[in-house]
Amino acid sequence: MLHEATMCLLTAYATHRTLVLTANGWKFAPSTWDTFMMPLSSTCTTNDTRDMHPKNQTASDRVVELKTLIGEWNHSPAKFRPLAIPADLAKRLKAFHGDPPAWWVGQLVSFLLRPQPHLQQTIQTQGEKMKFKRPIVGIQIRRTDKINNEAALHSLEEYMKHVEEYYDLRQQHEDIKERRVFVATDDPSVTTEFPKKYPHYNISWVEGSANTASMKSRFSKDGLSTVIVDLHFLSMCDFVICRAVYELLQTRHGDASMKVYSLDSSVYYLTYYDIHYLRAVSNHEARFVGELSFQVGDYIDIESYLFSDKSRVLAGNLRNGSTFGINRRTGKRGLFPSYKAVDEIVEENMGAYD
C-alpha cells in the first residue's frame, strides 16, 4: 500500500495535481490511511468526482483516478517514474548524494509516513521499552508472503554475516562496547533463535510485532501499527540488511546510500519495472555463451530478481563482480563485469516548485 501511495504522490507532484487518498482497496480494515498517518492535506480531503470519467480518462482531465497503480506502472510510459529525479534538483543532488533517486523517493515516503500523535507516542514508548540506542544494525527477516515471489528464504546466519562485518569494520576506529541488533520479522521463532546463536549481541524488537505480522493478523489495525513502528526503527539504524527502508534512510541520515545491504535483489524496488539502467564506460566483448557485449555509451537495462516456479531467475547485480542486464542497442541479454558500467541518473522536468 505504501508503494502505491508513493507512486500516486509522485504522479500528483509531476503532473501538478492535488492527491486525495481514498479508502478504496484499503486492506487494513477497519482503519484508513489517516488512522495512523497525518492527512496529506488539511483542506483537500474529499474527492470531487464531478468531472471524472473512469472509463475514458486522459492526462488532460481535471480529475483522474489512479487504480492498481503497480500493475499500470509496470508498462507505463511515464518518464517521471523511478528512477527519474526532478531536473530542478538534479545538479545539487548529484553533487552531494550517492544515490539521488533514493533521496528523492525518500522525501515522498517520509511525507506520507508522518505519524499521528498517538502513533508517535507508541513509537516513543516502544523505543523506551527496547532501550533503543545507537550504534545499532537493523535486519528485516521476511519468511511468509515474499518467499518465492520477491525474495528467497535466508537463514539468520546469512544476515548476521553482514552484521558482524559491519561491527568488525567499525571496531577498527572506535571502541564498540556493545553490539546491538534491531530485528523486524514476521517469524516469531527468530526472536528465540537469535539469543541462542548470538548471545554476545544485544537484540531488540518491537513488542508483539512478529505475531501481528503473521499472515493471519497482518491486515488488522494492530498489524498495520506494528509494521509502521518497525519501519521507523529500521530507518533509525546505522546500517540495515533489508531493502524496505532504503529510501526512508536517506531522510534520517543524509547520504545513507552505503548504509544498506540486501540479500535479495537491488535495494531499490518500488515496481517490478522501474526505469533503471546503466551506461557502459568501457567496451566489453563477450568471452563465453551467456555473456553480454557492449560499447562505450551503450545503455543496459537492469531488472530486479524475478521468481518463477520457486526458482530464482538470473537478474540484476549478482554481487560477485558480475551484473545481468539487457543491451538496449542490440536487444541481447547476459552477464557482464559490473565495473564496466555505471548508474545513469534520469533527469525529468517535473516543474519547478519554488
Secondary structure as UniProt FT lines:
FT   HELIX           2..14
FT   TURN            15..16
FT   TURN            24..25
FT   TURN            29..30
FT   HELIX           33..36
FT   TURN            50..51
FT   TURN            54..55
FT   TURN            59..60
FT   HELIX           69..73
FT   TURN            74..75
FT   TURN            79..80
FT   TURN            82..83
FT   STRAND          84..86
FT   HELIX           87..96
FT   HELIX           100..112
FT   HELIX           117..130
FT   STRAND          137..141
FT   TURN            145..146
FT   TURN            148..150
FT   HELIX           156..171
FT   TURN            172..173
FT   STRAND          179..185
FT   TURN            188..189
FT   HELIX           190..197
FT   TURN            199..200
FT   STRAND          201..204
FT   TURN            207..208
FT   HELIX           209..212
FT   TURN            215..219
FT   HELIX           221..235
FT   STRAND          239..241
FT   TURN            244..245
FT   HELIX           246..253
FT   TURN            257..258
FT   STRAND          260..261
FT   TURN            272..273
FT   STRAND          277..280
FT   TURN            289..290
FT   TURN            296..297
FT   STRAND          299..301
FT   STRAND          306..308
FT   TURN            309..310
FT   STRAND          311..313
FT   STRAND          316..317
FT   STRAND          322..327
FT   TURN            328..330
FT   STRAND          333..337
FT   HELIX           338..340
FT   STRAND          341..343
FT   STRAND          346..348
//
